[in-house]
Amino acid sequence: MFCLRRAHLGWSERRPAQGLMEYGLILALVSLFAVVALTLFGLSFATLLSNTTSLASLINP
């Protein structure tokens, strides 16, 4: 009976540091995604920003 009750309450019981751990995992995944995206698209993104700033300097001298 104890095992069934424990299994039933498994999702509703939260440990004190569980929220902090979840935020840490989300932050790690977002950081990893940002590093991969900048590695793959960094040069083209830099070129896009360079073209945009040079166009803006032509419009507003």
C-alpha positions as CSV (number, residue, x, y, z in Angstrom):
1,M,0.0,0.0,0.0
2,F,2.9,2.4,0.8
3,C,4.4,1.9,-2.7
4,L,1.1,2.7,-4.4
5,R,0.6,5.8,-2.3
6,R,4.1,6.9,-2.9
7,A,3.8,6.4,-6.7
8,H,0.6,8.3,-6.7
9,L,2.1,11.3,-4.9
10,G,5.3,11.2,-7.0
11,W,4.4,14.1,-9.3
12,S,2.8,16.3,-6.6
13,E,5.7,16.2,-4.2
14,R,8.4,18.7,-5.0
15,R,11.8,19.0,-3.4
16,P,13.0,22.4,-2.3
17,A,15.7,22.8,-4.9
18,Q,13.8,21.2,-7.8
19,G,12.7,24.6,-9.2
20,L,16.3,25.9,-9.1
21,M,17.6,22.8,-10.8
22,E,15.0,23.1,-13.5
23,Y,15.9,26.8,-14.1
24,G,19.6,25.8,-14.3
25,L,18.9,23.1,-16.9
26,I,16.8,25.5,-19.0
27,L,19.6,28.1,-18.8
28,A,22.2,25.5,-19.8
29,L,20.1,24.4,-22.8
30,V,19.5,28.0,-23.9
31,S,23.2,28.8,-23.6
32,L,24.1,25.7,-25.6
33,F,21.6,26.7,-28.3
34,A,23.1,30.2,-28.4
35,V,26.6,28.9,-28.8
36,V,25.7,26.5,-31.5
37,A,23.7,29.2,-33.4
38,L,26.5,31.7,-33.2
39,T,29.0,29.1,-34.3
40,L,26.9,28.2,-37.3
41,F,25.5,31.6,-38.3
42,G,28.1,34.0,-36.7
43,L,29.8,35.1,-39.8
44,S,26.7,35.7,-41.8
45,F,25.1,37.5,-38.9
46,A,28.2,39.7,-38.6
47,T,28.0,40.5,-42.3
48,L,24.3,41.3,-42.0
49,L,24.9,43.7,-39.1
50,S,27.8,45.3,-40.9
51,N,25.7,45.9,-44.0
52,T,22.9,47.3,-41.8
53,T,25.2,49.8,-40.0
54,S,26.8,50.9,-43.2
55,L,23.3,51.5,-44.7
56,A,22.3,53.4,-41.6
57,S,25.4,55.6,-41.8
58,L,24.5,56.5,-45.5
59,I,21.0,57.5,-44.4
60,N,22.0,59.5,-41.4
61,P,25.5,61.0,-42.0
